[in-house]
């Protein structure tokens, strides 16, 4: 069974979905959650789901070996970014080369890069007049949203869609596909 850590910064709905999925399948287990925001919704979810959580500062994340050492202490095989917004430091990329997976709420390479997250992505998709959007699940490298694409799923965008309705369509795709793609990737 693969041992997985999730890094999250927000409400934690994708992390919660991944944890529920992992408990219904025997292929991976979420061992620990790491969070960089003391007010994030994931903290309550981790407690309710009985998954240990660690909250850390940017200084600890970027300038020490603490996170990598802790991941190795827990024998973590893979790292999943679920709404985690910081660029991953070189030390973590080297320790988990091609073993860090992210989800992005658009069809990369469009609408990616620094500052393109959450509702900002959906607003940009709407403003551009795109006829479709979707999700991209990809490996993480040293640049925002530039890692190898593992999977994409699409949804139609109509002229009546708003950024909020686009977000709802994207969440449906995330919840349906992210855990399954992770499961396949971890077991290839």
N, CA, C and O of each residue as an XYZ file, in Angstrom:
752
protein
N       0.846     -1.177      0.000
C       0.000      0.000      0.000
C       0.888      1.236      0.000
O       1.823      1.344      0.794
N       0.587      2.161     -0.894
C       1.354      3.400     -0.993
C       0.956      4.353      0.125
O      -0.210      4.444      0.507
N       1.958      5.061      0.637
C       1.768      6.015      1.727
C       1.834      7.422      1.144
O       2.805      7.785      0.481
N       0.780      8.217      1.401
C       0.603      9.505      0.732
C       0.475     10.621      1.762
O      -0.153     10.459      2.808
N       1.089     11.763      1.436
C       0.892     12.993      2.197
C       0.183     13.986      1.294
O       0.462     14.059      0.097
N      -0.729     14.745      1.866
C      -1.445     15.786      1.125
C      -1.022     17.146      1.667
O      -0.984     17.364      2.878
N      -0.704     18.061      0.743
C      -0.438     19.454      1.090
C      -1.650     20.263      0.648
O      -2.072     20.175     -0.505
N      -2.211     21.052      1.564
C      -3.421     21.817      1.269
C      -3.343     23.180      1.931
O      -2.722     23.341      2.982
N      -3.990     24.173      1.297
C      -4.004     25.542      1.827
C      -5.415     26.059      2.094
O      -5.575     27.104      2.724
N      -6.425     25.355      1.634
C      -7.773     25.925      1.654
C      -8.797     25.112      2.412
O      -8.543     24.608      3.506
N      -9.968     24.997      1.796
C     -11.109     24.366      2.467
C     -10.923     22.867      2.665
O     -11.483     22.292      3.599
N     -10.148     22.236      1.804
C      -9.855     20.820      1.986
C     -10.850     19.861      1.376
O     -10.839     18.675      1.707
N     -11.715     20.339      0.489
C     -12.713     19.421     -0.080
C     -12.069     18.347     -0.951
O     -12.490     17.191     -0.905
N     -11.059     18.701     -1.744
C     -10.386     17.673     -2.536
C      -9.629     16.699     -1.643
O      -9.647     15.491     -1.881
N      -8.961     17.224     -0.612
C      -8.251     16.345      0.316
C      -9.220     15.379      0.993
O      -8.938     14.186      1.104
N     -10.355     15.895      1.442
C     -11.360     15.047      2.087
C     -11.852     13.966      1.122
O     -12.003     12.807      1.510
N     -12.097     14.338     -0.115
C     -12.553     13.383     -1.119
C     -11.502     12.285     -1.356
O     -11.840     11.107     -1.478
N     -10.238     12.685     -1.419
C      -9.149     11.714     -1.612
C      -9.073     10.760     -0.426
O      -8.892      9.556     -0.609
N      -9.210     11.286      0.780
C      -9.155     10.441      1.980
C     -10.304      9.434      1.974
O     -10.086      8.249      2.225
N     -11.516      9.889      1.693
C     -12.655      8.961      1.633
C     -12.416      7.883      0.583
O     -12.657      6.704      0.842
N     -11.949      8.270     -0.590
C     -11.659      7.312     -1.651
C     -10.611      6.309     -1.189
O     -10.760      5.107     -1.407
N      -9.547      6.801     -0.551
C      -8.462      5.899     -0.141
C      -8.935      4.879      0.888
O      -8.406      3.770      0.955
N      -9.913      5.246      1.676
C     -10.410      4.323      2.705
C     -11.348      3.270      2.123
O     -11.684      2.292      2.790
N     -11.770      3.475      0.877
C     -12.631      2.495      0.210
C     -11.835      1.585     -0.711
O     -12.369      0.593     -1.207
N     -10.569      1.905     -0.948
C      -9.715      1.094     -1.808
C      -8.475      0.717     -1.018
O      -8.129      1.382     -0.041
N      -7.819     -0.322     -1.428
C      -6.659     -0.815     -0.683
C      -5.329     -0.387     -1.296
O      -4.286     -0.924     -0.921
N      -5.336      0.563     -2.228
C      -4.097      0.855     -2.947
C      -3.250      1.987     -2.341
O      -2.035      2.000     -2.538
N      -3.847      2.917     -1.624
C      -3.051      3.962     -0.970
C      -3.757      4.449      0.282
O      -4.970      4.311      0.444
N      -2.940      5.028      1.168
C      -3.449      5.540      2.435
C      -2.883      6.945      2.652
O      -1.691      7.175      2.446
N      -3.731      7.873      3.063
C      -3.280      9.218      3.401
C      -2.783      9.178      4.848
O      -3.557      8.969      5.783
N      -1.479      9.383      5.006
C      -0.826      9.255      6.299
C      -0.823     10.562      7.077
O      -0.976     10.571      8.298
N      -0.643     11.677      6.347
C      -0.513     12.969      7.024
C      -0.894     14.089      6.066
O      -0.758     13.956      4.850
N      -1.375     15.199      6.635
C      -1.687     16.404      5.874
C      -0.770     17.523      6.363
O      -0.507     17.657      7.558
N      -0.294     18.313      5.419
C       0.542     19.476      5.708
C      -0.205     20.711      5.225
O      -0.772     20.719      4.133
N      -0.200     21.754      6.051
C      -0.960     22.958      5.722
C      -0.141     24.201      6.060
O       0.557     24.240      7.073
N      -0.235     25.206      5.206
C       0.498     26.451      5.414
C      -0.384     27.608      5.874
O       0.092     28.738      5.978
N      -1.659     27.345      6.151
C      -2.571     28.416      6.585
C      -3.271     28.005      7.877
O      -4.096     27.091      7.866
N      -2.955     28.663      8.987
C      -3.563     28.295     10.269
C      -5.086     28.423     10.308
O      -5.721     27.871     11.207
N      -5.688     29.142      9.351
C      -7.147     29.311      9.335
C      -7.833     28.435      8.278
O      -9.040     28.561      8.072
N      -7.097     27.563      7.618
C      -7.646     26.772      6.510
C      -8.682     25.756      6.986
O      -8.560     25.188      8.071
N      -9.696     25.540      6.164
C     -10.754     24.577      6.470
C     -10.264     23.142      6.548
O     -10.895     22.307      7.197
N      -9.154     22.847      5.899
C      -8.616     21.483      5.934
C      -8.267     21.047      7.354
O      -8.276     19.854      7.655
N      -7.964     21.990      8.217
C      -7.553     21.641      9.586
C      -8.682     20.935     10.314
O      -8.465     19.906     10.953
N      -9.891     21.485     10.221
C     -11.052     20.847     10.864
C     -11.346     19.499     10.212
O     -11.663     18.529     10.901
N     -11.241     19.437      8.897
C     -11.521     18.186      8.188
C     -10.525     17.104      8.582
O     -10.907     15.952      8.790
N      -9.251     17.468      8.686
C      -8.225     16.486      9.077
C      -8.520     15.939     10.469
O      -8.399     14.738     10.708
N      -8.907     16.820     11.384
C      -9.239     16.396     12.740
C     -10.435     15.443     12.733
O     -10.410     14.394     13.377
N     -11.480     15.821     11.997
C     -12.682     14.984     11.918
C     -12.387     13.631     11.285
O     -12.974     12.620     11.671
N     -11.479     13.609     10.313
C     -11.133     12.370      9.610
C     -10.013     11.590     10.304
O      -9.601     10.527      9.839
N      -9.533     12.129     11.413
C      -8.483     11.483     12.213
C      -7.198     11.266     11.406
O      -6.588     10.198     11.449
N      -6.807     12.313     10.668
C      -5.544     12.299      9.931
C      -4.650     13.362     10.565
O      -5.053     14.520     10.676
N      -3.441     12.983     10.982
C      -2.543     13.981     11.577
C      -2.281     15.142     10.610
O      -2.175     14.943      9.400
N      -2.179     16.341     11.157
C      -1.924     17.523     10.327
C      -0.806     18.334     10.947
O      -0.702     18.451     12.168
N       0.016     18.885     10.097
C       1.090     19.772     10.536
C       0.929     21.108      9.831
O       0.762     21.165      8.613
N       0.981     22.179     10.608
C       0.907     23.526     10.065
C       2.317     24.104     10.108
O       3.002     24.011     11.126
N       2.745     24.698      9.005
C       4.130     25.165      8.921
C       4.189     26.550      8.284
O       3.255     26.991      7.613
N       5.301     27.211      8.513
C       5.527     28.560      7.981
C       6.298     28.480      6.658
O       6.873     27.446      6.317
N       6.294     29.584      5.933
C       7.036     29.657      4.673
C       8.533     29.479      4.917
O       9.228     28.863      4.108
N       9.020     30.010      6.014
C      10.433     29.875      6.342
C      10.815     28.404      6.544
O      11.827     27.944      6.015
N      10.012     27.680      7.298
C      10.269     26.239      7.508
C      10.202     25.497      6.178
O      11.037     24.637      5.900
N       9.219     25.826      5.368
C       9.012     25.139      4.093
C      10.175     25.360      3.128
O      10.636     24.418      2.484
N      10.641     26.585      3.030
C      11.652     26.916      2.026
C      13.091     26.832      2.509
O      13.999     26.673      1.693
N      13.323     26.934      3.805
C      14.695     27.096      4.261
C      15.179     26.032      5.236
O      16.215     26.209      5.877
N      14.469     24.966      5.354
C      14.948     23.911      6.253
C      14.626     22.554      5.646
O      13.876     22.449      4.676
N      15.197     21.542      6.226
C      14.931     20.171      5.762
C      13.794     19.534      6.551
O      13.508     18.350      6.373
N      13.144     20.300      7.419
C      12.120     19.722      8.306
C      11.027     18.966      7.553
O      10.692     17.843      7.928
N      10.471     19.554      6.508
C       9.355     18.909      5.805
C       9.822     17.619      5.143
O       9.164     16.587      5.272
N      10.947     17.664      4.437
C      11.464     16.451      3.785
C      11.787     15.398      4.833
O      11.457     14.225      4.657
N      12.427     15.805      5.918
C      12.756     14.853      6.979
C      11.493     14.217      7.557
O      11.456     13.014      7.814
N      10.469     15.028      7.757
C       9.219     14.516      8.313
C       8.538     13.547      7.344
O       8.052     12.495      7.759
N       8.502     13.898      6.054
C       7.925     12.983      5.051
C       8.657     11.643      5.067
O       8.030     10.587      4.983
N       9.966     11.689      5.173
C      10.751     10.456      5.177
C      10.552      9.686      6.482
O      10.552      8.455      6.483
N      10.381     10.406      7.588
C      10.102      9.747      8.879
C       8.810      8.925      8.794
O       8.710      7.847      9.380
N       7.831      9.446      8.060
C       6.558      8.748      7.893
C       6.558      7.795      6.693
O       5.518      7.237      6.342
N       7.708      7.613      6.075
C       7.856      6.718      4.915
C       6.847      7.048      3.809
O       6.221      6.155      3.238
N       6.704      8.335      3.521
C       5.766      8.791      2.493
C       6.316      8.441      1.110
O       7.471      8.733      0.797
N       5.475      7.815      0.289
C       5.855      7.445     -1.079
C       5.543      8.551     -2.077
O       6.314      8.775     -3.010
N       4.411      9.251     -1.892
C       3.954     10.266     -2.837
C       3.395     11.464     -2.089
O       2.887     11.343     -0.974
N       3.502     12.634     -2.734
C       2.947     13.861     -2.203
C       1.878     14.350     -3.181
O       2.093     14.363     -4.393
N       0.731     14.751     -2.644
C      -0.371     15.273     -3.448
C      -0.631     16.708     -3.021
O      -0.775     16.999     -1.834
N      -0.691     17.606     -4.008
C      -1.061     18.997     -3.745
C      -2.541     19.147     -4.060
O      -2.973     18.917     -5.190
N      -3.307     19.533     -3.060
C      -4.755     19.685     -3.228
C      -5.125     21.091     -2.769
O      -5.533     21.297     -1.626
N      -4.975     22.051     -3.675
C      -5.236     23.433     -3.314
C      -4.081     24.052     -2.551
O      -4.292     24.961     -1.748
N      -2.874     23.582     -2.784
C      -1.679     24.133     -2.146
C      -1.048     25.117     -3.112
O      -0.781     24.763     -4.260
N      -0.802     26.356     -2.671
C      -0.481     27.438     -3.592
C       0.986     27.847     -3.655
O       1.344     28.658     -4.509
N       1.833     27.330     -2.805
C       3.230     27.746     -2.821
C       4.031     26.919     -3.819
O       3.734     25.747     -4.052
N       5.046     27.540     -4.403
C       5.993     26.846     -5.263
C       6.793     25.869     -4.410
O       7.235     26.210     -3.313
N       6.974     24.669     -4.910
C       7.656     23.622     -4.146
C       9.168     23.853     -4.192
O       9.732     24.037     -5.270
N       9.836     23.844     -3.013
C      11.281     24.082     -2.997
C      12.063     22.910     -3.604
O      11.596     21.772     -3.656
N      13.268     23.244     -4.056
C      14.117     22.263     -4.723
C      14.381     21.031     -3.860
O      14.430     19.914     -4.374
N      14.551     21.224     -2.565
C      14.835     20.082     -1.683
C      13.714     19.050     -1.716
O      13.978     17.848     -1.722
N      12.469     19.508     -1.737
C      11.323     18.600     -1.787
C      11.184     17.983     -3.176
O      10.858     16.803     -3.306
N      11.434     18.790     -4.221
C      11.396     18.251     -5.594
C      12.438     17.157     -5.781
O      12.163     16.141     -6.419
N      13.620     17.355     -5.236
C      14.674     16.347     -5.368
C      14.353     15.082     -4.586
O      14.604     13.975     -5.060
N      13.804     15.242     -3.401
C      13.477     14.080     -2.559
C      12.317     13.272     -3.136
O      12.250     12.060     -2.934
N      11.401     13.932     -3.852
C      10.215     13.278     -4.410
C      10.098     13.552     -5.911
O       9.048     13.967     -6.400
N      11.188     13.314     -6.622
C      11.231     13.535     -8.059
C      10.184     12.688     -8.774
O      10.171     11.464     -8.641
N       9.306     13.343     -9.532
C       8.202     12.686    -10.246
C       7.250     11.930     -9.317
O       6.595     10.971     -9.726
N       7.186     12.374     -8.070
C       6.278     11.757     -7.093
C       5.426     12.793     -6.377
O       4.860     12.519     -5.319
N       5.337     13.998     -6.967
C       4.473     15.053     -6.439
C       3.445     15.363     -7.520
O       3.798     15.695     -8.652
N       2.166     15.250     -7.158
C       1.080     15.413     -8.122
C       0.203     16.589     -7.693
O      -0.114     16.744     -6.514
N      -0.183     17.412     -8.666
C      -1.039     18.569     -8.414
C      -2.277     18.495     -9.300
O      -2.280     17.831    -10.336
N      -3.322     19.188     -8.872
C      -4.500     19.370     -9.717
C      -4.669     20.864     -9.954
O      -4.524     21.672     -9.036
N      -4.978     21.220    -11.197
C      -5.187     22.614    -11.575
C      -6.582     22.745    -12.175
O      -6.991     21.886    -12.956
N      -7.332     23.811    -11.827
C      -8.721     23.931    -12.270
C      -8.894     24.568    -13.656
O      -9.760     25.420    -13.851
N      -8.067     24.149    -14.603
C      -8.190     24.604    -15.992
C      -7.430     23.617    -16.872
O      -6.729     22.732    -16.382
N      -7.583     23.789    -18.159
C      -6.906     22.925    -19.118
C      -5.547     23.534    -19.454
O      -5.426     24.354    -20.363
N      -4.535     23.119    -18.707
C      -3.183     23.614    -18.974
C      -2.768     23.232    -20.382
O      -3.171     22.173    -20.864
N      -1.978     24.053    -21.059
C      -1.203     25.156    -20.501
C      -1.962     26.469    -20.370
O      -1.403     27.445    -19.870
N      -3.212     26.525    -20.803
C      -3.992     27.753    -20.637
C      -4.304     27.995    -19.159
O      -4.520     27.056    -18.393
N      -4.323     29.261    -18.780
C      -4.780     29.702    -17.455
C      -3.990     29.087    -16.306
O      -4.549     28.772    -15.255
N      -2.686     28.919    -16.515
C      -1.806     28.406    -15.472
C      -0.754     29.429    -15.107
O      -0.697     30.517    -15.679
N       0.069     29.068    -14.154
C       1.176     29.913    -13.736
C       0.899     30.617    -12.422
O      -0.176     30.494    -11.837
N       1.906     31.361    -11.975
C       1.813     32.056    -10.690
C       0.597     32.980    -10.670
O       0.362     33.730    -11.617
N      -0.160     32.918     -9.599
C      -1.323     33.770     -9.426
C      -2.602     33.228    -10.052
O      -3.673     33.806     -9.863
N      -2.509     32.136    -10.789
C      -3.699     31.548    -11.416
C      -4.170     30.362    -10.560
O      -3.682     29.240    -10.690
N      -5.111     30.649     -9.707
C      -5.671     29.614     -8.838
C      -7.112     29.975     -8.503
O      -7.522     31.134     -8.578
N      -7.868     28.945     -8.131
C      -9.234     29.145     -7.661
C     -10.083     30.009     -8.566
O     -10.074     29.836     -9.785
N     -10.817     30.938     -7.980
C     -11.765     31.762     -8.722
C     -11.071     32.639     -9.766
O     -11.687     33.004    -10.768
N      -9.796     32.983     -9.545
C      -9.064     33.778    -10.537
C      -9.014     33.037    -11.876
O      -9.116     33.658    -12.934
N      -8.858     31.721    -11.830
C      -8.832     30.915    -13.054
C     -10.190     30.973    -13.736
O     -10.266     31.202    -14.943
N     -11.257     30.770    -12.983
C     -12.601     30.734    -13.564
C     -13.006     32.096    -14.133
O     -13.686     32.168    -15.157
N     -12.592     33.162    -13.474
C     -12.854     34.512    -13.992
C     -12.114     34.727    -15.313
O     -12.660     35.316    -16.245
N     -10.869     34.246    -15.390
C     -10.084     34.395    -16.627
C     -10.674     33.557    -17.759
O     -10.704     33.996    -18.909
N     -11.141     32.359    -17.437
C     -11.775     31.501    -18.447
C     -13.019     32.198    -18.994
O     -13.213     32.259    -20.208
N     -13.853     32.720    -18.110
C     -15.077     33.414    -18.533
C     -14.740     34.648    -19.376
O     -15.346     34.862    -20.426
N     -13.788     35.454    -18.928
C     -13.425     36.685    -19.633
C     -12.853     36.412    -21.023
O     -12.966     37.247    -21.920
N     -12.240     35.244    -21.198
C     -11.617     34.924    -22.486
C     -12.614     34.431    -23.526
O     -12.309     34.378    -24.717
N     -13.828     34.065    -23.058
C     -14.823     33.544    -23.985
C     -14.612     32.085    -24.363
O     -15.157     31.620    -25.364
N     -13.840     31.370    -23.586
C     -13.589     29.947    -23.849
C     -14.905     29.175    -23.918
O     -15.868     29.503    -23.225
N     -14.930     28.162    -24.750
C     -16.109     27.298    -24.891
C     -16.006     26.038    -24.038
O     -16.972     25.288    -23.900
N     -14.809     25.812    -23.460
C     -14.641     24.671    -22.565
C     -13.566     24.997    -21.533
O     -12.706     25.852    -21.745
N     -13.644     24.302    -20.435
C     -12.626     24.365    -19.396
C     -12.472     22.952    -18.866
O     -12.925     21.997    -19.496
N     -11.849     22.816    -17.734
C     -11.679     21.472    -17.196
C     -10.638     21.449    -16.100
O     -10.345     22.461    -15.463
N     -10.086     20.260    -15.900
C      -9.055     20.059    -14.889
C      -7.827     19.457    -15.551
O      -7.913     18.781    -16.575
N      -6.698     19.721    -14.943
C      -5.443     19.104    -15.352
C      -4.783     18.539    -14.108
O      -4.578     19.253    -13.126
N      -4.452     17.265    -14.148
C      -3.697     16.610    -13.088
C      -2.295     16.404    -13.656
O      -2.122     15.798    -14.714
N      -1.301     16.918    -12.936
C       0.050     16.918    -13.494
C       1.113     16.706    -12.421
O       0.881     16.928    -11.233
N       2.284     16.271    -12.875
C       3.430     16.192    -11.987
C       3.925     17.600    -11.705
O       3.693     18.517    -12.493
N       4.598     17.766    -10.595
C       5.079     19.068    -10.171
C       6.574     19.165    -10.439
O       7.335     18.239    -10.156
N       6.979     20.307    -10.991
C       8.400     20.599    -11.159
C       8.687     21.978    -10.574
O       7.914     22.473     -9.754
N       9.773     22.594    -10.981
C      10.206     23.855    -10.373
C       9.454     25.086    -10.870
O       9.738     26.195    -10.418
N       8.503     24.918    -11.789
C       7.711     26.037    -12.294
C       6.229     25.766    -12.038
O       5.782     24.620    -12.093
N       5.472     26.825    -11.757
C       4.041     26.660    -11.542
C       3.381     26.049    -12.780
O       3.515     26.571    -13.887
N       2.673     24.944    -12.584
C       1.781     24.353    -13.592
C       2.489     23.956    -14.890
O       1.884     24.006    -15.961
N       3.751     23.566    -14.807
C       4.506     23.208    -16.007
C       4.916     21.739    -16.045
O       5.541     21.305    -17.012
N       4.580     20.975    -15.025
C       4.984     19.576    -14.985
C       4.221     18.729    -15.992
O       3.212     19.156    -16.552
N       4.721     17.529    -16.206
C       4.115     16.593    -17.161
C       2.633     16.365    -16.845
O       2.265     16.084    -15.705
N       1.803     16.489    -17.861
C       0.360     16.280    -17.689
C       0.064     14.791    -17.647
O       0.460     14.038    -18.537
N      -0.645     14.375    -16.591
C      -1.056     12.984    -16.433
C      -2.470     12.744    -16.954
O      -2.781     11.665    -17.459
N      -3.333     13.772    -16.826
C      -4.753     13.579    -17.151
C      -5.429     14.932    -17.290
O      -5.108     15.879    -16.572
N      -6.371     15.009    -18.225
C      -7.247     16.171    -18.335
C      -8.673     15.698    -18.558
O      -8.907     14.691    -19.225
N      -9.621     16.432    -17.996
C     -11.045     16.199    -18.244
C     -11.666     17.552    -18.559
O     -11.276     18.570    -17.986
N     -12.631     17.562    -19.470
C     -13.215     18.807    -19.963
C     -14.691     18.926    -19.616
O     -15.387     17.939    -19.380
N     -15.139     20.181    -19.594
C     -16.564     20.483    -19.484
C     -16.863     21.663    -20.404
O     -16.000     22.504    -20.655
N     -18.080     21.713    -20.898
C     -18.494     22.804    -21.767
C     -18.777     24.056    -20.954
O     -19.257     23.985    -19.822
N     -18.472     25.201    -21.546
C     -18.783     26.497    -20.956
C     -19.763     27.195    -21.898
O     -19.485     27.349    -23.088
N     -20.890     27.607    -21.370
C     -21.881     28.316    -22.188
C     -21.777     29.814    -21.915
O     -21.131     30.238    -20.957
N     -22.413     30.598    -22.760
C     -22.364     32.042    -22.547
C     -23.121     32.451    -21.292
O     -22.908     33.548    -20.776
N     -24.000     31.588    -20.791
C     -24.735     31.881    -19.559
C     -23.945     31.529    -18.300
O     -24.331     31.915    -17.197
N     -22.841     30.798    -18.459
C     -22.038     30.433    -17.287
C     -21.403     31.664    -16.664
O     -21.054     32.620    -17.356
N     -21.262     31.626    -15.365
C     -20.565     32.658    -14.593
C     -19.307     32.008    -14.009
O     -19.183     30.784    -14.057
N     -18.389     32.776    -13.470
C     -17.250     32.146    -12.800
C     -17.692     31.151    -11.719
O     -17.066     30.105    -11.547
N     -18.760     31.473    -10.996
C     -19.254     30.549     -9.967
C     -19.781     29.246    -10.564
O     -19.498     28.170    -10.036
N     -20.540     29.324    -11.653
C     -21.062     28.093    -12.255
C     -19.939     27.289    -12.913
O     -19.993     26.059    -12.944
N     -18.930     27.975    -13.435
C     -17.764     27.264    -13.972
C     -17.061     26.527    -12.831
O     -16.678     25.366    -12.982
N     -16.894     27.194    -11.702
C     -16.266     26.563    -10.533
C     -17.014     25.302    -10.123
O     -16.394     24.290     -9.795
N     -18.340     25.357    -10.142
C     -19.131     24.173     -9.778
C     -18.880     23.029    -10.744
O     -18.760     21.879    -10.320
N     -18.798     23.324    -12.036
C     -18.522     22.283    -13.029
C     -17.132     21.681    -12.807
O     -16.937     20.473    -12.937
N     -16.183     22.535    -12.474
C     -14.813     22.073    -12.238
C     -14.756     21.188    -11.000
O     -14.076     20.162    -11.005
N     -15.460     21.573     -9.944
C     -15.471     20.747     -8.723
C     -16.012     19.347     -9.013
O     -15.490     18.363     -8.490
N     -17.035     19.250     -9.827
C     -17.577     17.927    -10.191
C     -16.484     17.084    -10.840
O     -16.321     15.910    -10.506
N     -15.738     17.680    -11.765
C     -14.656     16.944    -12.433
C     -13.555     16.564    -11.441
O     -13.038     15.447    -11.481
N     -13.202     17.488    -10.557
C     -12.158     17.198     -9.566
C     -12.542     16.011     -8.691
O     -11.757     15.081     -8.510
N     -13.757     16.055     -8.152
C     -14.182     15.001     -7.237
C     -14.289     13.659     -7.940
O     -13.982     12.622     -7.353
N     -14.722     13.673     -9.190
C     -14.873     12.429     -9.942
C     -13.522     11.830    -10.326
O     -13.336     10.617    -10.226
N     -12.591     12.654    -10.759
C     -11.379     12.120    -11.383
C     -10.120     12.113    -10.523
O      -9.311     11.194    -10.655
N      -9.921     13.090     -9.656
C      -8.638     13.208     -8.965
C      -8.258     11.949     -8.189
O      -7.148     11.452     -8.376
N      -9.128     11.405     -7.325
C      -8.729     10.200     -6.588
C      -8.429      9.008     -7.498
O      -7.493      8.252     -7.236
N      -9.208      8.836     -8.555
C      -9.003      7.702     -9.468
C      -7.693      7.826    -10.219
O      -6.977      6.838    -10.387
N      -7.371      9.029    -10.674
C      -6.103      9.241    -11.393
C      -4.928      9.010    -10.448
O      -3.935      8.390    -10.830
N      -5.036      9.503     -9.220
C      -3.990      9.249     -8.234
C      -3.799      7.754     -8.019
O      -2.673      7.255     -8.021
N      -4.896      7.051     -7.834
C      -4.843      5.614     -7.611
C      -4.113      4.908     -8.763
O      -3.254      4.059     -8.527
N      -4.452      5.255     -9.986
C      -3.790      4.654    -11.152
C      -2.316      5.015    -11.199
O      -1.469      4.157    -11.447
N      -2.007      6.289    -10.960
C      -0.617      6.738    -11.027
C       0.239      6.050     -9.947
O       1.365      5.634    -10.220
N      -0.288      5.935     -8.746
C       0.473      5.314     -7.660
C       0.736      3.831     -7.915
O       1.672      3.259     -7.356
N      -0.072      3.221     -8.741
C       0.021      1.772     -8.942
C       0.495      1.374    -10.326
O       0.281      0.238    -10.749
N       1.136      2.289    -11.039
C       1.619      1.933    -12.380
C       2.939      1.188    -12.317
O       3.487      0.815    -13.354
